[in-house]
Amino acid sequence: MAAPGTRIPDSRWQQRGCPLNGLVNLSAWTGHLALTVTLVNRVQATALDYRLLRVIKLFLLLSLPLAGLALLEQLPGNTRAGTRPYWWLCHGWLAWLTLDWTCRRFSPLRSWRDGADETRRIDLAATSSSRLVHLCQRLPGNQVLQLEVNHKQMPLGSAASEMAGLTVTHLSDLHFSDQMGKHYYEEICEQANQLSSDMICLSGDIVDQDHCREWLPETLGTLRARLGVYFVLGNHDDRHLDPDRLGEDLASCGLINLTGRNNLLDTGGGELLLAGTGVPWHGSLQELGAFPGDHPLSLLLSHSPDTIGWARRRGVSLLLAGHLHGGQIRLPLIGPVVSPSFHGVRFSGGRYRCGQTLLHVSRGVAGMQPLRWNCCPELTQLELTCELLP
């Protein structure tokens, strides 16, 4: 047994001169980076004040180089004993994320999840008057003004037999601001009306700047659908605004507020039970009572897809959500990285099956940063079918 204070020699792969040492430490630092991003994603999924969130994110980002140096054992003094548990944690987290990425990447449902049955792309470069947006648009590959209009079938099984063919336009994360400009949103609404869906659903983050509420009558107020236009509020809708006042403004434009409410809708071919929620930023799921009860076909409109666990346990047929913007930047091979959800990037955008519940997460049409790579803004028409769930 070594005497007290005697330093145990490194194993060969831990020695600085060993070629594997650099690769192993690089793996640890990559795991540290991945763990930091994971924490940022989870923190942003909470209802913490956005100013506090900025402080937390700044702290985590500033910790990157310091903790990285400690992991690589470049700080003065002997840091090995203190960093070794975290060193193993970083390796373990990187291994877990690699396994999760492999399962998603090679899933047999990947093409259904990420794709669309029909799609067309519209160049909206002429609609924005913002110098910042036009400057960013010139960056190679930036798709911020390349609107993708999709048609996707949502197979809900025999429960949808009476309403097969019913269409829902899913629109999310508009973020009304001077950055995109009024004309941009007028064109988005025109494209939505051209789809001629039976109903339109807006899943939150509607207005970012208070003066943009003046645009509502000439933008969202022009939306038309046979069964109505419905909305819930998101986290940005009360960041600089009074959410109650915004809800009243939208209602005065003919939109129906589903936040914390139920609505039994007669579609002409059957009844569809609707409900909406803005949790964790607005209200609570308890406001929805026993929704959907024993109703065979139900639709929950939610800003965040983090309600999927609740929806699955309750047997909700279809959940529509947004909030994640598809990640906005999808790296080649890796995919999205930033996704403010308790599930990370798992539900960043597309179609998903969770038990007997189908989930559609929209990539949204705007955001605070005019940057999108491999992640076009999205306007989607969903068609309910009676085919078996995938």
Secondary structure, 3 states (H helix, E strand, C coil): CCCCCCCCCCCHHHCCCCHHHHHHHHHHHHHHHHHHHHHHHHHHCCCCCHHHHHHHHHHHHHHHHHHHHHHCCCCCCCCHHHHHHHHHHHHHHHHHHHHHHHHHHCCCCHHHHHCCCEEEEEECHHHCCCHHHHHHHCCCCECCCEEEEEEEEEECHHHHHHHCCCEEEEECCCCECCCCCHHHHHHHHHHHHHCCCCEEEEECCCECCHHHHHHHHHCHHHCCCCCCEEEECCHHHHCCCCHHHHHHHHHHCCCEECECCEEEEECCCCEEEEEEEECCCECCHHHHCCCCCCCCCEEEEECCHHHHHHHHHHCCCEEEECCCHHHCEEECCCEECCCCCCCCCCCCCEEEEECCEEEEECCCCCCCCCCCECCCCEEEEEEEECCCCC
